[in-house]
Amino acid sequence: MTGKNTTQQPARASRLMDDWKFLFKWLFLLGALTAGITQVILYQPEFLISILMIVGIVVGMFYFDSDDVVNIGLRYLIFGTVVGAIETLRFVGTYITDFLLGIRFYLGPIVLTVVVMYFVRKYILSR
């Protein structure tokens, strides 16, 4: 009887973790879209910026893997380079650049949180 119960607990825990990953994935996407659209509109109230920073920190803590800090940092740098290069397109370049710039502002706290978590896990919690 106890063997049956112990096999159900890891499956339930796995399902619960998958549900949280799903929630944080959509939170990440909605935050990125909100940051991009409000940057295009050129109106980002202070409370929205604060909320997006808090959401970015939470997503950075629970959605991204801190062991993958090099790849996340490279993606952020490449994304910033692409934002600068798209600016040269005519007519639609300014709107696309503003949208991607808003997303880049949203990604900054996420990448910073992942880097801080990496160093905390590696140098403080490993001792």
N, CA, C and O atoms as a GROMACS GRO file, in nm:
protein
  508
    1MET      N    1   0.081  -0.119   0.000
    1MET     CA    2   0.000   0.000   0.000
    1MET      C    3   0.086   0.126   0.000
    1MET      O    4   0.054   0.223  -0.069
    2THR      N    5   0.195   0.126   0.077
    2THR     CA    6   0.279   0.246   0.082
    2THR      C    7   0.359   0.264  -0.046
    2THR      O    8   0.392   0.378  -0.082
    3GLY      N    9   0.391   0.156  -0.115
    3GLY     CA   10   0.465   0.167  -0.241
    3GLY      C   11   0.386   0.238  -0.348
    3GLY      O   12   0.441   0.311  -0.429
    4LYS      N   13   0.255   0.216  -0.348
    4LYS     CA   14   0.168   0.282  -0.445
    4LYS      C   15   0.159   0.431  -0.418
    4LYS      O   16   0.156   0.511  -0.512
    5ASN      N   17   0.156   0.470  -0.292
    5ASN     CA   18   0.145   0.610  -0.254
    5ASN      C   19   0.275   0.685  -0.285
    5ASN      O   20   0.270   0.801  -0.326
    6THR      N   21   0.390   0.621  -0.266
    6THR     CA   22   0.516   0.690  -0.290
    6THR      C   23   0.541   0.710  -0.439
    6THR      O   24   0.611   0.805  -0.476
    7THR      N   25   0.488   0.627  -0.524
    7THR     CA   26   0.506   0.647  -0.668
    7THR      C   27   0.417   0.758  -0.720
    7THR      O   28   0.448   0.819  -0.822
    8GLN      N   29   0.308   0.785  -0.651
    8GLN     CA   30   0.219   0.892  -0.696
    8GLN      C   31   0.272   1.030  -0.657
    8GLN      O   32   0.246   1.128  -0.726
    9GLN      N   33   0.347   1.039  -0.546
    9GLN     CA   34   0.396   1.168  -0.500
    9GLN      C   35   0.497   1.230  -0.597
    9GLN      O   36   0.485   1.350  -0.624
   10PRO      N   37   0.597   1.157  -0.650
   10PRO     CA   38   0.685   1.222  -0.749
   10PRO      C   39   0.613   1.264  -0.876
   10PRO      O   40   0.646   1.366  -0.935
   11ALA      N   41   0.514   1.186  -0.918
   11ALA     CA   42   0.439   1.225  -1.037
   11ALA      C   43   0.358   1.352  -1.010
   11ALA      O   44   0.348   1.438  -1.097
   12ARG      N   45   0.302   1.363  -0.892
   12ARG     CA   46   0.225   1.483  -0.855
   12ARG      C   47   0.318   1.603  -0.844
   12ARG      O   48   0.283   1.712  -0.890
   13ALA      N   49   0.435   1.585  -0.785
   13ALA     CA   50   0.531   1.694  -0.774
   13ALA      C   51   0.580   1.738  -0.911
   13ALA      O   52   0.599   1.858  -0.934
   14SER      N   53   0.602   1.644  -1.001
   14SER     CA   54   0.645   1.676  -1.136
   14SER      C   55   0.538   1.755  -1.210
   14SER      O   56   0.568   1.852  -1.281
   15ARG      N   57   0.413   1.714  -1.192
   15ARG     CA   58   0.302   1.786  -1.256
   15ARG      C   59   0.290   1.927  -1.201
   15ARG      O   60   0.262   2.021  -1.275
   16LEU      N   61   0.310   1.942  -1.069
   16LEU     CA   62   0.302   2.073  -1.007
   16LEU      C   63   0.413   2.165  -1.059
   16LEU      O   64   0.388   2.282  -1.085
   17MET      N   65   0.534   2.112  -1.074
   17MET     CA   66   0.645   2.191  -1.127
   17MET      C   67   0.620   2.231  -1.273
   17MET      O   68   0.654   2.342  -1.314
   18ASP      N   69   0.561   2.140  -1.350
   18ASP     CA   70   0.527   2.172  -1.489
   18ASP      C   71   0.423   2.282  -1.495
   18ASP      O   72   0.430   2.368  -1.583
   19ASP      N   73   0.327   2.282  -1.403
   19ASP     CA   74   0.225   2.386  -1.399
   19ASP      C   75   0.288   2.522  -1.366
   19ASP      O   76   0.252   2.624  -1.425
   20TRP      N   77   0.382   2.524  -1.272
   20TRP     CA   78   0.449   2.649  -1.237
   20TRP      C   79   0.535   2.699  -1.352
   20TRP      O   80   0.538   2.819  -1.380
   21LYS      N   81   0.606   2.609  -1.420
   21LYS     CA   82   0.685   2.648  -1.537
   21LYS      C   83   0.596   2.709  -1.644
   21LYS      O   84   0.632   2.808  -1.708
   22PHE      N   85   0.478   2.648  -1.665
   22PHE     CA   86   0.383   2.699  -1.762
   22PHE      C   87   0.337   2.840  -1.724
   22PHE      O   88   0.328   2.928  -1.809
   23LEU      N   89   0.308   2.861  -1.595
   23LEU     CA   90   0.265   2.992  -1.547
   23LEU      C   91   0.374   3.097  -1.567
   23LEU      O   92   0.348   3.207  -1.615
   24PHE      N   93   0.498   3.063  -1.529
   24PHE     CA   94   0.607   3.160  -1.542
   24PHE      C   95   0.643   3.185  -1.688
   24PHE      O   96   0.688   3.295  -1.721
   25LYS      N   97   0.624   3.087  -1.775
   25LYS     CA   98   0.648   3.110  -1.918
   25LYS      C   99   0.550   3.214  -1.972
   25LYS      O  100   0.590   3.304  -2.045
   26TRP      N  101   0.423   3.202  -1.937
   26TRP     CA  102   0.325   3.298  -1.984
   26TRP      C  103   0.342   3.434  -1.917
   26TRP      O  104   0.315   3.537  -1.978
   27LEU      N  105   0.386   3.434  -1.793
   27LEU     CA  106   0.415   3.560  -1.725
   27LEU      C  107   0.530   3.632  -1.795
   27LEU      O  108   0.528   3.754  -1.812
   28PHE      N  109   0.631   3.556  -1.834
   28PHE     CA  110   0.744   3.612  -1.908
   28PHE      C  111   0.698   3.671  -2.042
   28PHE      O  112   0.735   3.783  -2.077
   29LEU      N  113   0.618   3.594  -2.117
   29LEU     CA  114   0.572   3.642  -2.248
   29LEU      C  115   0.481   3.763  -2.236
   29LEU      O  116   0.493   3.858  -2.314
   30LEU      N  117   0.389   3.763  -2.140
   30LEU     CA  118   0.300   3.878  -2.122
   30LEU      C  119   0.377   4.002  -2.078
   30LEU      O  120   0.346   4.113  -2.122
   31GLY      N  121   0.475   3.984  -1.993
   31GLY     CA  122   0.558   4.097  -1.952
   31GLY      C  123   0.637   4.155  -2.069
   31GLY      O  124   0.648   4.277  -2.082
   32ALA      N  125   0.691   4.068  -2.153
   32ALA     CA  126   0.767   4.114  -2.269
   32ALA      C  127   0.676   4.189  -2.366
   32ALA      O  128   0.714   4.295  -2.417
   33LEU      N  129   0.559   4.135  -2.393
   33LEU     CA  130   0.465   4.204  -2.483
   33LEU      C  131   0.420   4.337  -2.425
   33LEU      O  132   0.410   4.436  -2.498
   34THR      N  133   0.392   4.341  -2.297
   34THR     CA  134   0.350   4.466  -2.233
   34THR      C  135   0.460   4.571  -2.241
   34THR      O  136   0.434   4.687  -2.273
   35ALA      N  137   0.583   4.530  -2.213
   35ALA     CA  138   0.696   4.625  -2.219
   35ALA      C  139   0.717   4.675  -2.361
   35ALA      O  140   0.741   4.793  -2.382
   36GLY      N  141   0.708   4.585  -2.459
   36GLY     CA  142   0.728   4.625  -2.598
   36GLY      C  143   0.619   4.719  -2.648
   36GLY      O  144   0.648   4.820  -2.712
   37ILE      N  145   0.495   4.686  -2.620
   37ILE     CA  146   0.383   4.768  -2.669
   37ILE      C  147   0.382   4.904  -2.603
   37ILE      O  148   0.360   5.005  -2.670
   38THR      N  149   0.406   4.910  -2.473
   38THR     CA  150   0.405   5.040  -2.407
   38THR      C  151   0.525   5.126  -2.448
   38THR      O  152   0.517   5.248  -2.443
   39GLN      N  153   0.633   5.064  -2.489
   39GLN     CA  154   0.747   5.142  -2.540
   39GLN      C  155   0.713   5.201  -2.677
   39GLN      O  156   0.756   5.313  -2.708
   40VAL      N  157   0.638   5.129  -2.759
   40VAL     CA  158   0.596   5.182  -2.889
   40VAL      C  159   0.500   5.298  -2.871
   40VAL      O  160   0.507   5.397  -2.944
   41ILE      N  161   0.411   5.286  -2.774
   41ILE     CA  162   0.315   5.393  -2.747
   41ILE      C  163   0.383   5.516  -2.686
   41ILE      O  164   0.327   5.625  -2.686
   42LEU      N  165   0.504   5.496  -2.634
   42LEU     CA  166   0.583   5.601  -2.570
   42LEU      C  167   0.521   5.649  -2.440
   42LEU      O  168   0.541   5.763  -2.399
   43TYR      N  169   0.446   5.562  -2.377
   43TYR     CA  170   0.389   5.595  -2.247
   43TYR      C  171   0.408   5.476  -2.154
   43TYR      O  172   0.340   5.375  -2.166
   44GLN      N  173   0.502   5.490  -2.064
   44GLN     CA  174   0.525   5.388  -1.963
   44GLN      C  175   0.518   5.456  -1.827
   44GLN      O  176   0.614   5.519  -1.783
   45PRO      N  177   0.404   5.442  -1.759
   45PRO     CA  178   0.396   5.504  -1.627
   45PRO      C  179   0.491   5.436  -1.528
   45PRO      O  180   0.532   5.322  -1.547
   46GLU      N  181   0.525   5.509  -1.425
   46GLU     CA  182   0.624   5.461  -1.328
   46GLU      C  183   0.579   5.331  -1.261
   46GLU      O  184   0.661   5.242  -1.237
   47PHE      N  185   0.451   5.320  -1.231
   47PHE     CA  186   0.405   5.198  -1.165
   47PHE      C  187   0.416   5.077  -1.258
   47PHE      O  188   0.442   4.966  -1.210
   48LEU      N  189   0.397   5.095  -1.388
   48LEU     CA  190   0.411   4.985  -1.482
   48LEU      C  191   0.556   4.940  -1.493
   48LEU      O  192   0.584   4.820  -1.500
   49ILE      N  193   0.648   5.034  -1.493
   49ILE     CA  194   0.789   5.000  -1.497
   49ILE      C  195   0.827   4.922  -1.371
   49ILE      O  196   0.901   4.824  -1.379
   50SER      N  197   0.777   4.966  -1.256
   50SER     CA  198   0.806   4.895  -1.131
   50SER      C  199   0.748   4.755  -1.132
   50SER      O  200   0.814   4.660  -1.088
   51ILE      N  201   0.625   4.740  -1.181
   51ILE     CA  202   0.561   4.608  -1.187
   51ILE      C  203   0.638   4.517  -1.282
   51ILE      O  204   0.660   4.400  -1.250
   52LEU      N  205   0.678   4.569  -1.397
   52LEU     CA  206   0.754   4.487  -1.492
   52LEU      C  207   0.890   4.447  -1.437
   52LEU      O  208   0.939   4.338  -1.466
   53MET      N  209   0.952   4.533  -1.358
   53MET     CA  210   1.079   4.496  -1.295
   53MET      C  211   1.059   4.385  -1.193
   53MET      O  212   1.139   4.292  -1.186
   54ILE      N  213   0.953   4.394  -1.114
   54ILE     CA  214   0.924   4.289  -1.014
   54ILE      C  215   0.891   4.158  -1.084
   54ILE      O  216   0.938   4.052  -1.042
   55VAL      N  217   0.810   4.165  -1.189
   55VAL     CA  218   0.778   4.044  -1.266
   55VAL      C  219   0.904   3.985  -1.326
   55VAL      O  220   0.921   3.863  -1.326
   56GLY      N  221   0.992   4.069  -1.378
   56GLY     CA  222   1.118   4.022  -1.435
   56GLY      C  223   1.205   3.953  -1.332
   56GLY      O  224   1.268   3.851  -1.362
   57ILE      N  225   1.211   4.007  -1.212
   57ILE     CA  226   1.290   3.945  -1.106
   57ILE      C  227   1.231   3.810  -1.068
   57ILE      O  228   1.305   3.713  -1.050
   58VAL      N  229   1.099   3.803  -1.054
   58VAL     CA  230   1.034   3.676  -1.019
   58VAL      C  231   1.055   3.572  -1.129
   58VAL      O  232   1.085   3.456  -1.101
   59VAL      N  233   1.039   3.614  -1.254
   59VAL     CA  234   1.060   3.521  -1.365
   59VAL      C  235   1.205   3.476  -1.371
   59VAL      O  236   1.233   3.359  -1.398
   60GLY      N  237   1.297   3.568  -1.347
   60GLY     CA  238   1.439   3.532  -1.346
   60GLY      C  239   1.473   3.433  -1.236
   60GLY      O  240   1.561   3.349  -1.253
   61MET      N  241   1.404   3.443  -1.124
   61MET     CA  242   1.430   3.352  -1.012
   61MET      C  243   1.374   3.213  -1.036
   61MET      O  244   1.437   3.113  -1.002
   62PHE      N  245   1.256   3.205  -1.094
   62PHE     CA  246   1.186   3.077  -1.096
   62PHE      C  247   1.174   3.013  -1.235
   62PHE      O  248   1.146   2.893  -1.243
   63TYR      N  249   1.193   3.088  -1.341
   63TYR     CA  250   1.175   3.029  -1.474
   63TYR      C  251   1.307   2.992  -1.540
   63TYR      O  252   1.317   2.886  -1.601
   64PHE      N  253   1.406   3.078  -1.530
   64PHE     CA  254   1.533   3.054  -1.597
   64PHE      C  255   1.629   2.978  -1.507
   64PHE      O  256   1.624   2.992  -1.384
   65ASP      N  257   1.716   2.899  -1.568
   65ASP     CA  258   1.813   2.819  -1.495
   65ASP      C  259   1.939   2.902  -1.474
   65ASP      O  260   1.999   2.950  -1.570
   66SER      N  261   1.979   2.919  -1.349
   66SER     CA  262   2.096   3.003  -1.321
   66SER      C  263   2.227   2.936  -1.364
   66SER      O  264   2.329   3.003  -1.376
   67ASP      N  265   2.226   2.804  -1.387
   67ASP     CA  266   2.346   2.739  -1.437
   67ASP      C  267   2.373   2.771  -1.584
   67ASP      O  268   2.483   2.747  -1.633
   68ASP      N  269   2.274   2.824  -1.652
   68ASP     CA  270   2.285   2.858  -1.794
   68ASP      C  271   2.312   3.007  -1.812
   68ASP      O  272   2.266   3.067  -1.910
   69VAL      N  273   2.386   3.067  -1.720
   69VAL     CA  274   2.405   3.212  -1.717
   69VAL      C  275   2.482   3.262  -1.839
   69VAL      O  276   2.455   3.373  -1.885
   70VAL      N  277   2.575   3.186  -1.891
   70VAL     CA  278   2.653   3.231  -2.007
   70VAL      C  279   2.563   3.244  -2.130
   70VAL      O  280   2.570   3.344  -2.201
   71ASN      N  281   2.480   3.144  -2.154
   71ASN     CA  282   2.392   3.149  -2.271
   71ASN      C  283   2.288   3.260  -2.259
   71ASN      O  284   2.255   3.325  -2.358
   72ILE      N  285   2.236   3.281  -2.139
   72ILE     CA  286   2.137   3.389  -2.120
   72ILE      C  287   2.204   3.524  -2.143
   72ILE      O  288   2.145   3.612  -2.205
   73GLY      N  289   2.325   3.541  -2.092
   73GLY     CA  290   2.398   3.667  -2.113
   73GLY      C  291   2.430   3.692  -2.259
   73GLY      O  292   2.418   3.804  -2.308
   74LEU      N  293   2.470   3.587  -2.330
   74LEU     CA  294   2.498   3.602  -2.473
   74LEU      C  295   2.371   3.636  -2.551
   74LEU      O  296   2.374   3.720  -2.641
   75ARG      N  297   2.262   3.572  -2.517
   75ARG     CA  298   2.135   3.603  -2.586
   75ARG      C  299   2.096   3.748  -2.563
   75ARG      O  300   2.047   3.815  -2.655
   76TYR      N  301   2.116   3.798  -2.441
   76TYR     CA  302   2.083   3.937  -2.410
   76TYR      C  303   2.171   4.033  -2.491
   76TYR      O  304   2.122   4.132  -2.545
   77LEU      N  305   2.300   4.004  -2.499
   77LEU     CA  306   2.390   4.090  -2.576
   77LEU      C  307   2.358   4.086  -2.726
   77LEU      O  308   2.360   4.189  -2.792
   78ILE      N  309   2.329   3.968  -2.778
   78ILE     CA  310   2.293   3.956  -2.920
   78ILE      C  311   2.163   4.028  -2.948
   78ILE      O  312   2.149   4.094  -3.050
   79PHE      N  313   2.067   4.015  -2.857
   79PHE     CA  314   1.939   4.084  -2.874
   79PHE      C  315   1.959   4.235  -2.876
   79PHE      O  316   1.897   4.305  -2.956
   80GLY      N  317   2.046   4.286  -2.789
   80GLY     CA  318   2.076   4.429  -2.789
   80GLY      C  319   2.142   4.475  -2.918
   80GLY      O  320   2.115   4.585  -2.965
   81THR      N  321   2.228   4.392  -2.974
   81THR     CA  322   2.292   4.424  -3.101
   81THR      C  323   2.191   4.428  -3.214
   81THR      O  324   2.196   4.516  -3.301
   82VAL      N  325   2.099   4.334  -3.214
   82VAL     CA  326   1.994   4.330  -3.317
   82VAL      C  327   1.905   4.453  -3.306
   82VAL      O  328   1.866   4.511  -3.408
   83VAL      N  329   1.873   4.494  -3.184
   83VAL     CA  330   1.790   4.614  -3.166
   83VAL      C  331   1.860   4.735  -3.226
   83VAL      O  332   1.796   4.818  -3.291
   84GLY      N  333   1.989   4.746  -3.206
   84GLY     CA  334   2.063   4.858  -3.264
   84GLY      C  335   2.072   4.852  -3.415
   84GLY      O  336   2.072   4.956  -3.481
   85ALA      N  337   2.078   4.732  -3.471
   85ALA     CA  338   2.090   4.718  -3.616
   85ALA      C  339   1.958   4.740  -3.688
   85ALA      O  340   1.957   4.792  -3.800
   86ILE      N  341   1.848   4.704  -3.627
   86ILE     CA  342   1.717   4.718  -3.692
   86ILE      C  343   1.678   4.865  -3.703
   86ILE      O  344   1.594   4.901  -3.786
   87GLU      N  345   1.737   4.948  -3.623
   87GLU     CA  346   1.706   5.090  -3.623
   87GLU      C  347   1.728   5.155  -3.760
   87GLU      O  348   1.667   5.256  -3.791
   88THR      N  349   1.815   5.097  -3.840
   88THR     CA  350   1.848   5.156  -3.969
   88THR      C  351   1.744   5.128  -4.078
   88THR      O  352   1.751   5.187  -4.185
   89LEU      N  353   1.649   5.041  -4.052
   89LEU     CA  354   1.544   5.014  -4.152
   89LEU      C  355   1.457   5.137  -4.172
   89LEU      O  356   1.431   5.212  -4.077
   90ARG      N  357   1.413   5.158  -4.294
   90ARG     CA  358   1.329   5.274  -4.322
   90ARG      C  359   1.184   5.245  -4.287
   90ARG      O  360   1.140   5.130  -4.290
   91PHE      N  361   1.112   5.348  -4.254
   91PHE     CA  362   0.969   5.351  -4.230
   91PHE      C  363   0.928   5.272  -4.105
   91PHE      O  364   0.879   5.332  -4.009
   92VAL      N  365   0.947   5.141  -4.102
   92VAL     CA  366   0.901   5.061  -3.989
   92VAL      C  367   1.011   5.038  -3.886
   92VAL      O  368   0.984   4.982  -3.779
   93GLY      N  369   1.132   5.080  -3.915
   93GLY     CA  370   1.244   5.055  -3.825
   93GLY      C  371   1.226   5.117  -3.688
   93GLY      O  372   1.266   5.058  -3.588
   94THR      N  373   1.167   5.237  -3.683
   94THR     CA  374   1.152   5.302  -3.552
   94THR      C  375   1.050   5.227  -3.465
   94THR      O  376   1.070   5.216  -3.344
   95TYR      N  377   0.943   5.177  -3.524
   95TYR     CA  378   0.842   5.105  -3.445
   95TYR      C  379   0.895   4.970  -3.397
   95TYR      O  380   0.874   4.931  -3.282
   96ILE      N  381   0.963   4.900  -3.486
   96ILE     CA  382   1.020   4.771  -3.447
   96ILE      C  383   1.129   4.792  -3.343
   96ILE      O  384   1.140   4.715  -3.247
   97THR      N  385   1.209   4.896  -3.361
   97THR     CA  386   1.316   4.924  -3.265
   97THR      C  387   1.257   4.959  -3.128
   97THR      O  388   1.306   4.911  -3.026
   98ASP      N  389   1.152   5.040  -3.126
   98ASP     CA  390   1.089   5.075  -2.998
   98ASP      C  391   1.031   4.951  -2.930
   98ASP      O  392   1.046   4.934  -2.808
   99PHE      N  393   0.967   4.865  -3.006
   99PHE     CA  394   0.910   4.743  -2.949
   99PHE      C  395   1.020   4.654  -2.891
   99PHE      O  396   1.008   4.606  -2.778
  100LEU      N  397   1.126   4.632  -2.967
  100LEU     CA  398   1.235   4.547  -2.920
  100LEU      C  399   1.314   4.612  -2.806
  100LEU      O  400   1.368   4.543  -2.720
  101LEU      N  401   1.320   4.745  -2.807
  101LEU     CA  402   1.387   4.815  -2.698
  101LEU      C  403   1.310   4.799  -2.567
  101LEU      O  404   1.370   4.784  -2.460
  102GLY      N  405   1.177   4.803  -2.576
  102GLY     CA  406   1.096   4.778  -2.457
  102GLY      C  407   1.118   4.638  -2.402
  102GLY      O  408   1.126   4.619  -2.281
  103ILE      N  409   1.128   4.540  -2.491
  103ILE     CA  410   1.156   4.403  -2.448
  103ILE      C  411   1.295   4.394  -2.386
  103ILE      O  412   1.316   4.324  -2.288
  104ARG      N  413   1.390   4.466  -2.444
  104ARG     CA  414   1.526   4.464  -2.389
  104ARG      C  415   1.530   4.525  -2.249
  104ARG      O  416   1.601   4.476  -2.162
  105PHE      N  417   1.454   4.632  -2.227
  105PHE     CA  418   1.446   4.690  -2.093
  105PHE      C  419   1.385   4.592  -1.994
  105PHE      O  420   1.421   4.590  -1.877
  106TYR      N  421   1.294   4.509  -2.042
  106TYR     CA  422   1.230   4.408  -1.957
  106TYR      C  423   1.327   4.292  -1.929
  106TYR      O  424   1.325   4.235  -1.820
  107LEU      N  425   1.411   4.258  -2.026
  107LEU     CA  426   1.504   4.147  -2.009
  107LEU      C  427   1.620   4.180  -1.916
  107LEU      O  428   1.681   4.090  -1.858
  108GLY      N  429   1.650   4.307  -1.900
  108GLY     CA  430   1.762   4.348  -1.815
  108GLY      C  431   1.752   4.296  -1.672
  108GLY      O  432   1.846   4.231  -1.625
  109PRO      N  433   1.642   4.322  -1.600
  109PRO     CA  434   1.630   4.269  -1.464
  109PRO      C  435   1.630   4.116  -1.459
  109PRO      O  436   1.675   4.058  -1.361
  110ILE      N  437   1.578   4.052  -1.563
  110ILE     CA  438   1.576   3.906  -1.566
  110ILE      C  439   1.719   3.852  -1.571
  110ILE      O  440   1.756   3.763  -1.494
  111VAL      N  441   1.800   3.906  -1.662
  111VAL     CA  442   1.938   3.860  -1.677
  111VAL      C  443   2.017   3.893  -1.551
  111VAL      O  444   2.098   3.811  -1.507
  112LEU      N  445   1.997   4.010  -1.494
  112LEU     CA  446   2.067   4.047  -1.371
  112LEU      C  447   2.031   3.953  -1.256
  112LEU      O  448   2.118   3.914  -1.178
  113THR      N  449   1.905   3.916  -1.246
  113THR     CA  450   1.862   3.823  -1.141
  113THR      C  451   1.925   3.686  -1.160
  113THR      O  452   1.969   3.624  -1.063
  114VAL      N  453   1.931   3.639  -1.284
  114VAL     CA  454   1.993   3.508  -1.312
  114VAL      C  455   2.141   3.512  -1.276
  114VAL      O  456   2.193   3.415  -1.220
  115VAL      N  457   2.210   3.620  -1.308
  115VAL     CA  458   2.353   3.632  -1.276
  115VAL      C  459   2.374   3.633  -1.124
  115VAL      O  460   2.464   3.566  -1.073
  116VAL      N  461   2.292   3.709  -1.052
  116VAL     CA  462   2.304   3.715  -0.906
  116VAL      C  463   2.276   3.578  -0.845
  116VAL      O  464   2.348   3.535  -0.754
  117MET      N  465   2.173   3.510  -0.894
  117MET     CA  466   2.143   3.376  -0.842
  117MET      C  467   2.256   3.278  -0.870
  117MET      O  468   2.286   3.192  -0.787
  118TYR      N  469   2.319   3.291  -0.985
  118TYR     CA  470   2.432   3.205  -1.018
  118TYR      C  471   2.545   3.222  -0.917
  118TYR      O  472   2.598   3.124  -0.864
  119PHE      N  473   2.582   3.347  -0.891
  119PHE     CA  474   2.692   3.371  -0.797
  119PHE      C  475   2.655   3.335  -0.654
  119PHE      O  476   2.740   3.288  -0.579
  120VAL      N  477   2.531   3.356  -0.615
  120VAL     CA  478   2.488   3.317  -0.481
  120VAL      C  479   2.494   3.166  -0.465
  120VAL      O  480   2.544   3.117  -0.364
  121ARG      N  481   2.445   3.092  -0.563
  121ARG     CA  482   2.448   2.947  -0.554
  121ARG      C  483   2.590   2.892  -0.560
  121ARG      O  484   2.623   2.796  -0.491
  122LYS      N  485   2.673   2.954  -0.641
  122LYS     CA  486   2.808   2.902  -0.658
  122LYS      C  487   2.900   2.936  -0.543
  122LYS      O  488   2.976   2.849  -0.498
  123TYR      N  489   2.895   3.058  -0.493
  123TYR     CA  490   2.994   3.102  -0.395
  123TYR      C  491   2.941   3.110  -0.252
  123TYR      O  492   3.021   3.101  -0.159
  124ILE      N  493   2.814   3.127  -0.232
  124ILE     CA  494   2.763   3.143  -0.096
  124ILE      C  495   2.697   3.014  -0.048
  124ILE      O  496   2.726   2.967   0.063
  125LEU      N  497   2.609   2.957  -0.127
  125LEU     CA  498   2.535   2.840  -0.081
  125LEU      C  499   2.613   2.709  -0.095
  125LEU      O  500   2.574   2.608  -0.036
  126SER      N  501   2.720   2.708  -0.171
  126SER     CA  502   2.795   2.584  -0.189
  126SER      C  503   2.889   2.554  -0.072
  126SER      O  504   2.947   2.445  -0.067
  127ARG      N  505   2.905   2.645   0.018
  127ARG     CA  506   2.997   2.625   0.131
  127ARG      C  507   2.930   2.565   0.249
  127ARG      O  508   2.993   2.542   0.352
   0.00000   0.00000   0.00000
